[in-house]
Amino acid sequence: MIIEKKKTVCLILFIVYILIVLKLTIFRFAVNYDEPQLNLTFFTDLIYVYKNAGVIEFLRLFLGNIGWFIPFGFLLPMLLKKKSVLKVAILGLVFSFSIEVSQFIFRKGIAELDDLVLNTLGAVIGYILYTIIINRGGGN
């Protein structure tokens, strides 16, 4: 009974998390490009931001892309029967890819290869944090 309640809470948290990420990336009102934006060159925009906007803005973008996917990698294993870092990484990549394609189609952001890499890294870090907590007796 307690395990089912934990899974229900985790499912609710995961759904809320997904909705927040979608709101911030796709369903935002302030960003509307005239043409779809696509950047397939690794880290060119981040380097540009570093050179022109400074280290704080660079870190906000770099760590933000990682940080927003840590909850994905942390919460998802709590909902899976068979847990693996590969499964979490693939699902994180698929979710991130879906966001990037949506941003491109709806012109709500720049679809960037960097984001796929950094988001997937964030999901993997979240999974690692999950395993550390579980192995220390945090339970499931």
C-alpha positions as CSV (number, residue, x, y, z in Angstrom):
1,M,0.0,0.0,0.0
2,I,2.8,2.4,0.9
3,I,4.7,1.6,-2.3
4,E,1.6,2.3,-4.4
5,K,1.2,5.7,-2.7
6,K,4.8,6.5,-3.4
7,K,4.4,5.6,-7.0
8,T,1.3,7.7,-7.3
9,V,3.1,10.7,-5.8
10,C,6.0,10.1,-8.1
11,L,3.7,9.9,-11.1
12,I,1.9,13.1,-10.1
13,L,5.3,14.9,-9.6
14,F,6.5,13.6,-13.0
15,I,3.4,14.8,-14.8
16,V,3.7,18.2,-13.2
17,Y,7.4,18.3,-14.0
18,I,6.7,17.5,-17.7
19,L,3.9,20.1,-17.9
20,I,6.3,22.8,-16.4
21,V,9.0,21.9,-18.9
22,L,6.5,22.0,-21.8
23,K,5.2,25.4,-20.6
24,L,8.7,26.8,-20.5
25,T,9.9,25.5,-23.8
26,I,6.9,25.2,-26.2
27,F,3.8,26.9,-24.7
28,R,5.5,30.2,-23.9
29,F,4.0,33.4,-25.3
30,A,7.1,35.7,-25.3
31,V,9.0,33.8,-28.0
32,N,7.7,33.8,-31.6
33,Y,10.2,33.6,-34.5
34,D,9.2,34.6,-38.0
35,E,11.0,31.6,-39.4
36,P,11.9,28.2,-37.8
37,Q,15.2,28.3,-36.1
38,L,17.7,25.4,-36.3
39,N,21.3,25.1,-35.0
40,L,23.0,21.9,-35.8
41,T,26.5,23.1,-34.9
42,F,27.7,22.0,-31.4
43,F,28.0,24.8,-28.9
44,T,28.3,27.7,-31.3
45,D,25.5,29.6,-29.6
46,L,26.8,28.9,-26.2
47,I,30.3,30.1,-27.2
48,Y,28.7,33.2,-28.7
49,V,26.7,33.8,-25.5
50,Y,29.9,33.4,-23.4
51,K,31.8,35.9,-25.6
52,N,29.0,38.5,-25.9
53,A,26.8,38.1,-22.8
54,G,29.2,36.9,-20.3
55,V,29.9,33.9,-18.1
56,I,26.7,34.3,-16.0
57,E,24.4,34.0,-19.0
58,F,26.5,31.2,-20.4
59,L,26.2,29.3,-17.1
60,R,22.5,30.0,-17.0
61,L,22.0,28.4,-20.4
62,F,24.5,25.6,-20.0
63,L,23.6,24.5,-16.5
64,G,19.9,25.2,-17.2
65,N,19.7,22.7,-20.0
66,I,21.3,20.1,-17.8
67,G,19.4,21.1,-14.6
68,W,15.9,21.0,-16.2
69,F,16.4,17.3,-17.1
70,I,17.8,16.1,-13.8
71,P,14.2,15.7,-12.4
72,F,13.4,13.6,-15.5
73,G,16.3,11.2,-14.7
74,F,15.5,11.1,-11.0
75,L,11.7,10.6,-11.2
76,L,11.4,8.3,-14.2
77,P,13.2,5.3,-12.6
78,M,10.7,5.4,-9.7
79,L,8.0,4.7,-12.3
80,L,9.8,2.0,-14.3
81,K,9.7,-1.7,-13.6
82,K,13.1,-2.3,-15.3
83,K,15.5,0.5,-14.5
84,S,18.6,1.3,-16.4
85,V,20.7,4.3,-17.2
86,L,20.4,3.5,-20.9
87,K,16.6,3.5,-20.8
88,V,16.5,6.8,-18.9
89,A,19.1,8.3,-21.3
90,I,17.1,7.2,-24.4
91,L,13.8,8.4,-23.0
92,G,15.4,11.7,-22.0
93,L,16.8,12.1,-25.5
94,V,13.4,11.3,-27.0
95,F,11.7,13.8,-24.7
96,S,14.3,16.5,-25.5
97,F,14.1,15.7,-29.2
98,S,10.3,16.1,-29.1
99,I,10.7,19.5,-27.5
100,E,13.3,20.6,-30.1
101,V,11.2,19.5,-33.0
102,S,8.2,21.3,-31.5
103,Q,10.1,24.5,-31.0
104,F,11.2,24.3,-34.6
105,I,7.7,23.6,-36.0
106,F,5.9,26.1,-33.8
107,R,8.7,28.7,-33.9
108,K,8.9,28.9,-30.2
109,G,12.6,28.6,-29.8
110,I,15.8,27.5,-31.4
111,A,16.0,23.8,-32.1
112,E,19.6,23.1,-31.1
113,L,21.8,20.0,-31.1
114,D,23.4,21.3,-27.9
115,D,20.1,21.0,-26.1
116,L,19.8,17.3,-27.0
117,V,23.2,16.6,-25.5
118,L,22.9,18.7,-22.4
119,N,19.3,17.6,-21.7
120,T,20.3,13.9,-22.0
121,L,23.3,14.5,-19.8
122,G,20.9,16.0,-17.2
123,A,18.6,12.9,-17.4
124,V,21.7,10.7,-16.8
125,I,22.8,12.8,-13.8
126,G,19.3,12.6,-12.4
127,Y,19.5,8.8,-12.8
128,I,22.8,8.7,-11.0
129,L,21.4,10.8,-8.1
130,Y,18.5,8.4,-8.0
131,T,20.8,5.3,-7.7
132,I,22.9,7.0,-5.1
133,I,19.9,7.8,-2.9
134,I,18.4,4.3,-3.4
135,N,21.7,2.6,-2.6
136,R,22.0,4.6,0.6
137,G,18.8,3.2,1.9
138,G,16.4,5.8,0.6
139,G,14.1,3.1,-0.6
140,N,11.8,3.0,-3.7
